[in-house]
Amino acid sequence: MDVARNRHTDELVEAEELWDMDVVDKEAWICRGCPTQVYPASYDAAVNKRRPYFTLGRINRHAEGCAVDAEHAIVSRGRQERVGNSDGFPMPFPSKLVLDDEPAGAAAGPVKTAFASSTLAAVHAAARASVQTRHHGHTIKTIRPACRTFINFPNDREFLPLEIPGVWGKTYAQLFWFIPNKKPAFFTNRHHLFYAPIRWKEAPATSEAHCELILNAGEWDSAARRYLSLCRLRVDWSGWSPARRNTLLHEINTARAEAVEQARQDNQIKGWIFFVGTQDRDDPSLFHVDDERFICALAARMSWPERQLAHA
């Protein structure tokens, strides 16, 4: 599981956040859909090469009727067809990024499926009811959960609502902007949630002021089968702690390892960088991001049923 609920605060926590914790409380976590205890795994960046995750352990099972059990099947179907409709979505999904102290997982619309009830019986009843619930979105505190939803449900992007402060667009299809393989040009609006494959041949260039990544995007020469120019992402991390800088580099390296491993079964899988950033005012091939909540790296096979890869 990529997300669990902190039993003490009721807050949803991404597994990648374990990288940033000085001490990880192994007993503090429950499933985000039922009261079953889950355990953090692979969270020691100095030892583990795999991305952190939450596991049920050897003997635990989800509570009867927990909707999380059904999510793998929904994701598999969502990669092939639209699974949402005008009544809602068949599983919880991120619909609003909040940048204040509101806990992640709070309702972003009129409906909220809550599991913070005072009695275990009420929790089980809510879990059973959630199987038939059509969800209407919840808040998140980083872009990563939204990026996973974008990857997993390509046929719903046009319809699923998403709100990110300061970024134009009301749906996943409007908010996510692909950096295309063509000569870099200025977008009409320079500020978006951009995404592009990472170019692994060049390691990130780091300094005290920033980290710069080379993207597998830019002007492509089909005849020569090579890039004539490449786009770059400059991460201004001058205000970040050393630990947070290391976490970003570790996530990028983890995405590379995941892409290499998964590409053995599917050569369409790549490592992707997602970021809420701004195109440089003078150089259309250069992009900027400075907020740690606005960047993540994931390995995935991407598809675009809308055939809308680039915007003007």
C-alpha positions, 0 to 999 in steps of 0.5 A, a space after each residue: 500500500 502506498 498510503 496508510 492512516 496514522 492512528 494517532 492523528 487520523 492523517 493519511 500519510 504517503 509511504 515516501 514520507 517515511 524517508 523524511 522521518 527521524 524515527 518511524 513508529 512501526 505501530 502507528 499505522 492502520 489501513 486507510 479504509 479499515 482499522 486493520 494495523 499495517 506496518 511500514 517497510 523498506 523505509 531506511 534509505 541507507 539500506 533499502 533500495 525499494 520505495 517505502 510501502 505499508 504491508 499487512 504483515 504475515 497474518 493480517 487481513 483487511 476488515 470485512 468489506 474494506 474497499 482497499 481490497 478491491 482497489 487493485 481490480 479497479 486500477 486494472 480496469 481503469 487502465 483499459 476503460 473509464 471507471 467513474 461516472 456522473 455519480 462519482 468514482 469507485 474508490 477514493 481519489 485526490 481532488 485538491 492539493 492543500 498547502 496549509 495545516 488541513 490534514 491530508 485526506 479531508 473531504 474535498 467535496 460534499 461526500 467524505 467516507 470517514 473511518 475515525 469513528 469512536 467505536 470499532 463497530 462503527 468503523 466496520 459498518 463504514 467499511 462495509 458501506 464504502 463498497 457501494 460508495 461513489 467517492 467525490 475526492 479528498 485533499 492531499 498535501 503533495 502532488 504524488 497521489 494525484 500523479 499516481 491517479 493520473 497514471 492509473 486512470 487514463 480514461 478518467 482524466 478528462 472527467 476527474 476534478 483536481 484543484 492545485 493552488 495557482 495552477 490553471 485547470 479543473 480536471 486531471 487532463 487540464 492540469 497535467 502538461 506533457 513536455 513534448 519531443 519537439 523544439 522547445 517553445 514558450 507555452 502560453 501559460 508558463 505555470 503548470 503541473 508538467 511531466 516528462 521522462 527522466 534522461 538517465 544517461 546524465 546524473 543530476 548536477 547538484 550545488 548548494 543552490 539547486 539540483 538540475 535534471 536532464 529530461 528526455 524531452 526536447 527537439 528530436 531528429 527522427 532521421 538521426 534518431 537523436 535529440 538535437 536539444 534537451 529540456 532541463 528541470 532546475 530544482 531550487 533547493 537553497 531553502 531545503 534541509 540536507 535531509 530533504 535534498 537527499 530524499 529527493 535524490 533518493 526518490 529519483 534514483 529509486 524511480 530509475 531502479 524501478 524503471 530498469 526492473 519493471 522494463 524487463 517485463 514491459 519495455 514501455 515503462 519509464 521513469 517520470 518526473 512530475 512537478 508543479 513549476 514554471 517555464 523559464 522566461 528566457 529559455 523555453 527548454 528550462 523549467 523551475 520548481 522550488 517546493 518539495 511538495 511539488 515534485 516526485 519521480 515514479 516509474 510507469 507505463 504511460 498512456 494518453 487515450 485523449 491523444 492530447 500530449 501537448 498544449 499551446 
